[in-house]
Amino acid sequence: MIRDITLGQYYSGKSPIHRLDPRTKILIVFAFIICLFMVKDFIGFAICAAALGVVVAISRVPLSFIMRGMKPIMMILAFTFFLNIFMVDGHILWQWRFLKITEEGIYRALFMGLRLILLIIGSSLLTLTTKPIELTDGLEKLMSPLAVLHVPTHEIAMMMSIALRFIPTLLGETDKIMKAQQARGADFESGNIFQRAKSLIPILVPLFISAFRIASDLAMAMEARCYRGGRGRTRMNAIKFGKNDVFAGVLAVLLIASLIIYRRFI
């Protein structure tokens, strides 16, 4: 289960999506998230899903690899689904004591579940097709206007990039700790959901120790390479917009415009 999480991982490739400027991809992801919250029915979701499917196909990232990242959040999806089914009032289809299933609840559950799935896939595609250093540079460039207000844009971008980069590392450490404790007789699979959650508590202490050790190693490595922040820092490969970025931006604008027109006039 731990190894199935793909958020923060980079899938090496040379597709047109991989070659886009990181700023373009970040802005398009934000635009896609806005589109998901603009949508009010399943036809709008179908438009967003079709656009996302085209991007996945162009990126050449295997769909099985992307969907593998959905496994760890199935519990959240299931919780969201059942919470909406039983907590939304409307035309009652089934009722037992205080539990009831309504038509509106089923609609809301499917609606929220689909929105969450598309949101996660779209966000994961950003990290799967963008190298961590490129993501850092893109975030820093996008936040550069805030430097006038003395906001440490480089440091913020670096922290966000490091956080994403070390998600797979910490998940790998968690997997190692769980296997080591299972070899010593620990049981993480049996019992109800509360018992299984309680059995994970002994993992936290060694995981925190490992996280601090990794952070210390990273800090020493950065100091050994004379890292002093963003001021005066040069880049081997400068990021710049190209024709493909303009084309991708136009398509993103067209997607938003089509959803606005559909929402207002249809």
Salt bridges, closest charged atoms under 4 A:
ASP4 OD1 - ARG68 NE 3.94
ASP21 OD1 - ARG23 NE 2.95
ASP89 OD1 - LYS100 NZ 2.86
ASP137 OD1 - ARG233 NH1 3.78
ASP137 OD1 - ARG235 NE 3.12
GLU140 OE1 - HIS154 ND1 2.91
GLU140 OE1 - ARG235 NH2 2.80
GLU173 OE1 - ARG213 NH2 3.79
ASP175 OD2 - ARG3 NE 2.90
ASP175 OD2 - LYS179 NZ 3.51
ASP217 OD2 - ARG213 NH1 3.94
